[in-house]
Amino acid sequence: MPAPAKGPRLGGGPAHERLMLNNLAAALFEHKRITTTVTKAKRLRPVAERLITFAKRGDLASRRRVQAAISARTNTNKGIIHELFTEIAPQLSDREGGYTRITKIGNRKGDNAPMAVIELVLEPISAKQAVVREAEGAAERAAAPKAEPVVEAEAPETEVEETEAEVAEAPEAEAAETEAPAVEETEEAPEAEAKDDDAK
């Protein structure tokens, strides 16, 4: 029997190991997370991520490759493949890799085997980046239509302010003009009285 590329085999032979890993991948795509041993989880990760990469391509050849890996003889597996291509792959379209996460959960009670949970990483790349992208998109949408009205709205406000300032200054100027002749009249009045006294 030829030696495997990485580590010991999980089953009796290479065909058994391949079938076991493909069945684990199908279970992972169906349930989004499964509990298995750490060794199986580590061997499952590259198999599952390769199938997700094919699903992200989305063409007919990729679908047939995934069907060859996950035996599509039953309706259950056909449904899993459909779910992989229509639901899981679009959720992971922004992610460049690292579609799975392995979390160790301690040892199994019976044989003390180290156990782990392997799950699909379906959340956004990072919450902060998602919020920043949404904020940038909202700012662009808000800035584009409002850019023109803001300029137009400022111009009338300044004109209104100037006219209000002119209106405020105008009564003061009128009041000053009306006060000035009154003062002149009062000054002329004594002179006229003085001329009248001289004439008498």
Buried (B, 14 or more C-beta within 10 A) or exposed (E): EEEEEEEEBBEEEEEEBBBBBBBBBBBBBBEEEBBBBBBBBBBBBEBBBBBBBBBBBEEEEBBEBBBEBBEBEEEEBEEBBEBBBEEBBEBBEEBEEEBBBBEEEEEEEEEEEEBBBBBBEEEBEEEEEEEEEEEEEEEEEEEEEEEEEEEEEEEEEEEEEEEEEEEEEEEEEEEEEEEEEEEEEEEEEEEEEEEEEEEE
